[in-house]
Amino acid sequence: MQGENDDWIDPEVLERFNDLAGNVTGKSLVMAPLGQDCLIAYLNEQQRREINRFVKHKFESQAGS
């Protein structure tokens, strides 16, 4: 249907990706909530802290990561 917005992301997909990639890279998915939207990044803890110094919407580590 035109005009309908069914955009969504399955959190389980992100969690599985995070588990697989984090074991190898030391990085994890972090999210900055923007109301109904969010920003997603793939950072280590030091990178997350550094970028949060410069942005309005702070990136948060996700549970289980």
C-alpha positions in Angstrom: 0.0 0.0 0.0 1.3 3.4 -1.0 1.9 5.8 1.9 2.1 3.2 4.5 5.3 3.0 6.6 6.1 -0.4 7.9 9.8 0.2 8.4 11.2 -1.8 11.4 14.2 -3.7 12.4 14.2 -7.0 14.2 16.3 -6.6 17.4 17.1 -10.4 17.3 19.0 -9.9 14.0 21.1 -7.1 15.6 21.7 -9.2 18.7 22.9 -12.2 16.7 25.2 -10.0 14.6 26.5 -8.4 17.7 27.3 -11.7 19.3 29.1 -13.0 16.3 31.1 -9.9 15.4 31.9 -8.8 18.9 33.7 -12.0 19.7 36.1 -11.3 16.9 36.5 -7.5 16.8 35.9 -6.2 20.3 33.3 -3.9 18.9 29.5 -4.0 19.4 26.4 -2.3 18.1 25.4 0.8 19.9 22.3 2.9 19.4 21.3 6.5 19.9 17.6 6.7 20.4 15.8 9.5 18.4 12.2 8.9 19.4 10.7 6.6 16.8 14.1 6.5 14.9 17.6 5.6 16.0 21.2 5.8 14.9 23.1 2.6 14.9 26.9 2.4 15.0 29.5 -0.4 15.4 32.1 0.8 17.9 34.3 -0.3 20.7 33.8 1.3 24.2 36.5 3.9 23.7 35.1 5.0 20.4 31.6 5.2 21.9 32.7 7.4 24.8 34.7 9.7 22.4 31.8 10.2 19.9 29.4 10.8 22.7 31.5 13.9 23.7 30.4 15.5 20.4 26.8 14.4 19.8 23.5 15.5 21.2 21.9 12.0 21.1 24.2 9.7 23.1 25.1 6.2 21.9 24.1 3.5 24.4 25.6 0.0 24.7 22.9 -2.6 24.2 22.0 -5.3 26.8 23.8 -8.5 26.1 26.7 -7.0 24.3 
